[in-house]
Each structure stands twice: as C-alpha cells, then as structure tokens.
Amino acid sequence: MVEDEEHLLDAIKLNLELEGYRVSTAADGKKALKIFKEERFNLVILDVMIPEIDGFQVAETIRLQNTEVPIMFLTAKNSSEDRITGLRKGADDYLVKPFNLEELILRVGILVRRGMKGDDLKELNSYTIGDKTIYFNSFELHHADGAVTSLTKKETMLLKLLIERRNEAVSREQILETVWNYDVYPSTRTIDNFILTFRKYFEPDQKHPMYFHSIRGVGYKFTDNPQAS
C-alpha cells in the first residue's frame, strides 16, 4: 500500500492485517517501486498524490513489469478525467476518499481473489449458460436445437468480461475500458440494452433474471456455475 498520510496508512494497514493480509507500505512512489521489485504481491493499493513519483506513474511502471497484479487507486482525486487516467494506466479499481472501510475491504478481497486466479480464464474459448453455448472466437451463440445466433463484437466482448468476472460486480468504468476502450462513451442506457439482449438470449424468465443483473449505482454482474472450456 502506497500512501503518504501516515495516520491513514497505519489505520488501513491495521484493518487489512486484521482481515489476515500481510501488508507492505511505502510513503512515496520511489520507495514503492523499489519494494515492488523486491517482493511478490497479490494487490497494489496506490494514492495518486504521493511524493517523488506520483501514483499514475507508479501504476504505469508496474504495468510495464507486471500485467497481472491487480492495482487499486485509493485517492481524493475524484473527477471523471482522473478515473479514466487511472484506468488507462492499468488500474483494476478506483476508490475515492473519503471511503467506507467495509467497502474497501470487500474490494480488496475481490481483487486479491481475482489476482490469484492467474491466467485460467484468459484463454476462454466457449462458455455454456443453460442450454446455450457461446463461442467467443467465432462470435456465435449455439442453441440446444442447433440454431446459431451471430453475436456482435461488442456483445461478445461484454459477455466475456462479465463471465470472466462472474459473481463479481463489474463497474461501468471497467466496461468502458475493456469493451469500448474509451473511444466512445455509451450511456448507462446503452449498456442496459446489452444486458436486456443477454436476458432475451439466456434467461428463462426475463423479469426475474438468474444470470444477468444490473446493480444500481455500481454496475453489472453475471452469476452462474456452468461449464467452460
């Protein structure tokens, strides 16, 4: 964890240690990069406004060395431009100060579990939901009766993102970064329409979805335990 406010650093460190985590700390970007090179981590938590080297540059440097370790920004910089910059630098999450401690601990848990999964889902070629199978490489949805539905590239990318993060809430910012790459800025309604389409494809009862959920104020979540290959 990299934070130059000593009291805040100590408080978060203590609470994370009470949850069973081992926490290394740094008060500036230069020391953070030195520690990162010397040890192996399951998560990096970064403030943006830190001495020596700012958090954005630290994240960018870490990403050049390691594309897998999850990075979370924990910062008072709360503009949309700051969030976009953080995500573009390689962050997986962005939490603004002041924050809820319980929310921070929950987000830490999600990121640590995700980081420990390694590359298992990166080469996901197909995924079965109910009696239908998605083939990501061919952009196709195969139905139980043999019918095939062609998927758009955006549909396929969003499906894959939600499935890779299954049982986790995926924020609108993460969807923007992964699916739209910030080329355009789809409204929440646009993303909702994709979710409605997925419900038409997969849900036995669209009014009471089993798989695709909208989480007000957070984002979207896919829930399932099917077969993947």
Buried (B, 14 or more C-beta within 10 A) or exposed (E): BBBBBEEBBEEBBEBBEEEEBEBBBBBBBBBBBEBBEEEEBBBBBBBBEBEBBBBBBBBBBBBEEBEEBBBBBBBEBEEEEBBBBBBBBBBBBBBBEEBEEEEBBEBBEBBBBBBEEEEEBEEBEBBBBBEBBBBBEBBBBBEEEEEEEEBEEEBBBBBBBBBBBBEBBBBBBBBBBBBBEEEEEBEEEEBEEBBBBBBEBBBEEEEEBBBBBBEEEEBBBBEBEEEBE
